[in-house]
Amino acid sequence: MLVFGIASILAGAFTAYFGSGRSRAVGGILVLIGLIVLVLFFGYAGALSIGLPVLFRGVVINGVLAVVGAIIGALIALGIFLLAIMKA
């Protein structure tokens, strides 16, 4: 989730800055989605005290989840970025 949020924010900022018309709107939406995902990640990780349960326990599980999540998040963010660029 962390990598997806960061990648969405970066791709959205890139699209909003260099795009025109609908591309700028799509970039803004990507930034918003990235911010929402980051808030959820930090909430579930326990870094924010917003009442969400702490789900990440155990060093080994965290490491495996981080690697798998990074790969999946990066691929999803790249796919959404390319789809947004090609459609707009």
VMD Tcl script that draws the C-alpha trace (Angstrom):
set ca {
  {0.00 0.00 0.00}
  {2.86 2.35 0.79}
  {4.51 1.93 -2.61}
  {1.16 2.22 -4.40}
  {0.37 5.46 -2.57}
  {3.76 7.01 -3.27}
  {3.75 5.90 -6.91}
  {0.23 7.26 -7.42}
  {1.18 10.62 -5.97}
  {4.31 10.87 -8.12}
  {2.54 9.73 -11.29}
  {-0.37 12.07 -10.59}
  {1.90 15.03 -9.99}
  {3.80 14.24 -13.20}
  {0.56 13.96 -15.16}
  {-0.96 17.11 -13.68}
  {2.18 19.15 -14.34}
  {2.94 18.02 -17.88}
  {-0.58 17.15 -19.03}
  {-3.27 19.29 -20.53}
  {-7.04 19.27 -20.27}
  {-8.38 15.99 -18.99}
  {-4.88 14.71 -18.23}
  {-4.53 17.33 -15.49}
  {-7.80 16.22 -13.93}
  {-6.69 12.59 -14.03}
  {-3.39 13.59 -12.42}
  {-5.27 15.33 -9.61}
  {-7.39 12.24 -9.06}
  {-4.27 10.06 -8.91}
  {-2.75 12.36 -6.29}
  {-5.97 12.18 -4.26}
  {-6.08 8.37 -4.48}
  {-2.43 8.20 -3.43}
  {-3.08 10.37 -0.38}
  {-6.07 8.27 0.67}
  {-4.07 5.05 0.33}
  {-1.21 6.53 2.39}
  {-3.59 7.55 5.18}
  {-5.07 4.03 5.21}
  {-1.61 2.45 5.24}
  {-0.36 4.52 8.13}
  {-3.64 3.97 9.97}
  {-3.42 0.20 9.65}
  {0.30 0.23 10.48}
  {-0.50 1.98 13.74}
  {1.38 5.18 12.95}
  {-1.84 7.18 13.11}
  {-4.17 6.92 16.06}
  {-7.44 6.89 14.12}
  {-8.86 3.78 15.75}
  {-7.90 1.20 13.13}
  {-6.55 -2.14 14.34}
  {-2.81 -2.79 14.15}
  {-2.48 -5.47 11.48}
  {1.27 -5.64 10.90}
  {2.95 -7.83 13.52}
  {6.10 -9.88 13.25}
  {9.32 -8.94 11.52}
  {9.31 -11.78 8.99}
  {5.70 -11.24 8.01}
  {6.33 -7.51 7.64}
  {9.33 -8.11 5.42}
  {7.52 -10.52 3.13}
  {4.44 -8.33 2.97}
  {6.57 -5.29 2.18}
  {8.31 -6.96 -0.74}
  {5.15 -8.49 -2.20}
  {3.19 -5.30 -1.61}
  {5.90 -3.19 -3.21}
  {5.89 -5.28 -6.34}
  {2.11 -5.43 -6.62}
  {1.65 -1.77 -5.72}
  {4.23 -0.60 -8.22}
  {2.70 -2.68 -11.01}
  {-0.83 -1.47 -10.25}
  {0.28 2.16 -10.02}
  {2.20 1.86 -13.29}
  {-0.81 0.30 -14.98}
  {-3.16 3.03 -13.76}
  {-0.68 5.71 -14.82}
  {-0.30 4.26 -18.31}
  {-4.06 3.79 -18.64}
  {-4.69 7.38 -17.54}
  {-2.13 8.74 -19.99}
  {-3.41 6.68 -22.92}
  {-7.10 7.49 -22.27}
  {-6.70 11.23 -21.69}
}
mol new
graphics top color blue
foreach p $ca { graphics top sphere $p radius 0.5 }
foreach p [lrange $ca 0 end-1] q [lrange $ca 1 end] { graphics top cylinder $p $q radius 0.2 }
display resetview
